Amino acid sequence: MNWEAFWDAKAQVGDKQAQVGRVGTGSQAGIEKRIAEHIATRLDLQATDRLLDVCCGNGDLTALLAPRCAQTLGVDLSAQLIDLAKTTHAAEGLHFVRADARQLSGLNGPFTKMNLYFSFQYFEHFETGLRVLAEMDSLLTPGGKIFIGDTPDARRWFAYYNQPIKWLRYGYQKWKGKEPMGKFWHPNEFKKIAKSLGLQVEILPEPADLPYAWYRFDAVFTKKLA
């Protein structure tokens, strides 16, 4: 899947939630505020933190997190979504730049906390996910945390694709290279990545009041103190 083209096209849609792939989740303001609270809790955000928000999309969530931190940088592969974020959100200490999650070394680090929410599924191979987390780790301070939130759970694949017609559609889209769900990750893959990078990881269920909790999970990676 050409995810850059996919998200550039999404940026042209008027609905703010559809721009970042969330649909059918109720009140936009209400759900985004709830998600921001969830992220802030998982990361234990503090006023002194320097936050990197990877795959920030249109910046709506980033802007809700920014007041809790000293500095916040949102990055996304889609230039169109970054343009939307810059146009829509302006605040002291909040910045947006286009960057590929697979190559973050050019950013002005380090960061004490990092967020990647509702997007890890778009790294469709284990090696790609490992590379993304390695790039994030390279910019993370000792003792810092990375939150990978709202990731489709491979153990619940059949809970999501729960009808034969969905299996057929999945197979057809996969064959065409246009399957929009990306990869369902297994928590054990996250544990393997953590071990490879020397990080600690905690696998967590999503709170039941979040819209996709029935087939997704969270993970918090922590960098050991030097």
C-alpha positions as CSV (number, residue, x, y, z in Angstrom):
1,M,0.0,0.0,0.0
2,N,1.2,3.5,-0.9
3,W,0.4,5.0,2.5
4,E,1.7,8.5,1.6
5,A,-0.7,8.8,-1.3
6,F,-3.5,7.2,0.9
7,W,-3.2,9.8,3.6
8,D,-2.6,12.7,1.2
9,A,-6.0,11.7,-0.2
10,K,-7.6,11.5,3.2
11,A,-6.5,15.1,3.9
12,Q,-8.9,16.3,1.2
13,V,-11.9,14.9,3.1
14,G,-13.8,17.5,5.1
15,D,-14.5,15.3,8.1
16,K,-11.7,15.7,10.7
17,Q,-12.0,12.1,12.0
18,A,-12.1,10.6,8.5
19,Q,-8.9,12.5,7.7
20,V,-7.1,10.3,10.2
21,G,-9.0,7.1,9.6
22,R,-11.4,7.1,12.5
23,V,-15.0,6.6,11.6
24,G,-18.2,5.9,13.5
25,T,-16.7,7.0,16.8
26,G,-19.4,9.6,17.9
27,S,-18.7,13.2,18.8
28,Q,-15.4,14.3,17.3
29,A,-14.6,16.7,20.2
30,G,-15.7,14.2,22.8
31,I,-13.8,11.2,21.5
32,E,-10.6,13.2,20.8
33,K,-10.6,14.7,24.3
34,R,-11.0,11.2,25.8
35,I,-8.2,9.8,23.6
36,A,-5.9,12.7,24.6
37,E,-6.6,12.0,28.3
38,H,-5.8,8.3,27.7
39,I,-2.5,9.1,26.0
40,A,-1.5,11.6,28.7
41,T,-2.2,9.0,31.4
42,R,-0.3,6.2,29.7
43,L,2.7,8.5,29.2
44,D,2.4,10.3,32.5
45,L,2.8,13.6,30.7
46,Q,4.5,16.3,32.8
47,A,4.8,20.1,32.2
48,T,8.6,19.6,31.7
49,D,8.2,17.0,29.0
50,R,9.4,17.3,25.4
51,L,6.9,15.3,23.4
52,L,7.3,13.8,19.9
53,D,4.0,12.8,18.3
54,V,4.8,10.4,15.4
55,C,2.1,9.9,12.7
56,C,0.3,12.9,14.0
57,G,-2.1,13.3,11.0
58,N,-4.0,16.5,11.0
59,G,-2.6,17.5,14.4
60,D,-5.9,17.5,16.4
61,L,-4.7,15.1,19.0
62,T,-1.2,16.7,19.1
63,A,-2.8,20.1,19.8
64,L,-4.7,18.6,22.8
65,L,-1.6,17.1,24.2
66,A,0.6,20.2,23.7
67,P,-0.6,22.2,26.7
68,R,0.5,19.5,29.0
69,C,4.2,19.7,27.8
70,A,6.9,22.2,27.6
71,Q,7.4,21.5,23.8
72,T,5.6,19.3,21.3
73,L,6.6,18.3,17.8
74,G,4.1,16.5,15.5
75,V,5.4,14.6,12.5
76,D,3.7,12.8,9.7
77,L,4.5,11.2,6.3
78,S,1.7,13.1,4.6
79,A,2.7,16.6,3.5
80,Q,-1.1,17.4,3.0
81,L,-1.9,16.4,6.6
82,I,1.0,18.4,8.0
83,D,-0.2,21.5,6.0
84,L,-3.6,21.0,7.7
85,A,-2.0,20.7,11.1
86,K,0.1,23.9,10.6
87,T,-3.0,25.8,9.3
88,T,-5.3,24.7,12.0
89,H,-3.2,24.6,15.1
90,A,-0.9,27.4,16.3
91,A,0.4,27.6,19.8
92,E,3.6,28.4,21.7
93,G,5.8,25.3,21.9
94,L,3.8,23.4,19.3
95,H,5.4,22.6,15.9
96,F,4.7,20.3,12.9
97,V,7.1,19.0,10.3
98,R,6.8,16.3,7.6
99,A,9.0,13.3,8.4
100,D,9.0,9.6,7.7
101,A,8.7,7.5,10.9
102,R,11.3,5.2,9.4
103,Q,13.9,8.0,9.4
104,L,13.6,10.4,12.3
105,S,17.3,11.1,12.8
106,G,17.1,14.6,11.3
107,L,14.7,15.8,14.0
108,N,15.9,18.0,16.8
109,G,16.0,15.6,19.8
110,P,16.1,14.4,22.4
111,F,12.5,13.9,23.6
112,T,11.4,12.7,27.0
113,K,8.1,11.2,25.8
114,M,6.8,9.9,22.5
115,N,3.4,9.0,21.1
116,L,2.3,6.9,18.1
117,Y,-1.4,6.4,18.2
118,F,-3.7,4.5,15.9
119,S,-1.0,4.1,13.3
120,F,1.4,1.3,14.0
121,Q,-0.7,-1.0,11.9
122,Y,0.5,0.9,8.8
123,F,4.0,-0.6,9.3
124,E,3.1,-3.8,7.6
125,H,6.2,-5.9,8.3
126,F,8.0,-6.8,11.6
127,E,11.3,-5.3,10.3
128,T,9.6,-2.0,9.5
129,G,8.0,-1.8,13.0
130,L,11.4,-2.6,14.5
131,R,13.0,0.2,12.4
132,V,10.4,2.7,13.5
133,L,10.9,2.0,17.2
134,A,14.6,2.0,16.7
135,E,14.4,5.5,15.2
136,M,12.2,6.7,18.1
137,D,14.5,5.1,20.6
138,S,17.5,6.9,19.1
139,L,15.8,10.3,20.1
140,L,14.5,9.2,23.5
141,T,16.1,10.3,26.8
142,P,17.1,7.6,29.3
143,G,14.0,6.9,31.4
144,G,11.7,8.2,28.6
145,K,8.6,6.5,27.5
146,I,7.1,5.6,24.1
147,F,3.4,4.9,23.8
148,I,2.2,2.8,20.9
149,G,-1.6,3.0,21.3
150,D,-4.6,1.5,19.6
151,T,-2.9,-1.2,17.6
152,P,-4.9,-4.0,16.0
153,D,-4.4,-7.3,17.9
154,A,-3.5,-10.4,15.8
155,R,-5.2,-12.5,18.5
156,R,-8.5,-10.8,17.6
157,W,-8.2,-10.9,13.8
158,F,-11.3,-13.0,13.6
159,A,-13.2,-10.7,16.0
160,Y,-12.7,-7.9,13.4
161,Y,-13.0,-10.1,10.2
162,N,-16.0,-11.9,11.6
163,Q,-17.9,-12.8,8.5
164,P,-17.1,-14.7,5.2
165,I,-17.8,-11.6,3.1
166,K,-15.2,-9.7,5.2
167,W,-12.7,-12.5,4.6
168,L,-13.3,-12.3,0.9
169,R,-13.0,-8.5,0.9
170,Y,-9.8,-8.6,2.9
171,G,-8.3,-11.2,0.5
172,Y,-9.3,-9.1,-2.6
173,Q,-7.9,-5.9,-1.1
174,K,-4.7,-7.6,0.0
175,W,-4.3,-9.0,-3.5
176,K,-4.8,-5.6,-5.0
177,G,-2.4,-4.0,-2.5
178,K,-5.1,-1.7,-1.2
179,E,-6.0,-3.2,2.1
180,P,-6.6,-0.2,4.4
181,M,-6.2,-1.9,7.8
182,G,-2.5,-2.7,7.5
183,K,-1.0,-5.2,9.9
184,F,-2.5,-6.9,13.0
185,W,0.4,-7.0,15.4
186,H,0.8,-9.7,18.1
187,P,1.9,-8.5,21.6
188,N,4.8,-11.0,21.4
189,E,6.2,-9.1,18.4
190,F,6.3,-6.0,20.6
191,K,8.1,-8.0,23.3
192,K,10.6,-9.2,20.7
193,I,11.2,-5.6,19.5
194,A,11.7,-4.4,23.0
195,K,14.2,-7.2,23.7
196,S,16.1,-6.3,20.5
197,L,16.4,-2.6,21.4
198,G,17.0,-3.1,25.2
199,L,13.7,-1.5,26.1
200,Q,11.2,-2.5,28.7
201,V,7.6,-3.0,27.5
202,E,4.2,-3.3,29.1
203,I,1.3,-4.7,27.1
204,L,-2.0,-3.2,28.2
205,P,-5.7,-3.5,27.3
206,E,-7.4,-0.4,26.1
207,P,-10.1,1.1,28.3
208,A,-13.5,-0.3,27.3
209,D,-14.9,3.2,26.6
210,L,-12.5,3.8,23.7
211,P,-14.1,3.1,20.3
212,Y,-11.9,0.3,19.0
213,A,-11.0,-1.4,22.3
214,W,-12.7,-4.6,21.3
215,Y,-9.9,-5.6,18.9
216,R,-6.9,-3.4,19.8
217,F,-4.3,-3.1,22.5
218,D,-1.7,-0.6,23.9
219,A,2.0,-0.8,24.7
220,V,4.3,1.4,26.7
221,F,8.0,1.1,26.0
222,T,10.4,2.5,28.6
223,K,14.1,3.3,28.0
224,K,16.3,2.1,30.8
225,L,18.2,4.7,32.8
226,A,21.9,4.9,31.9
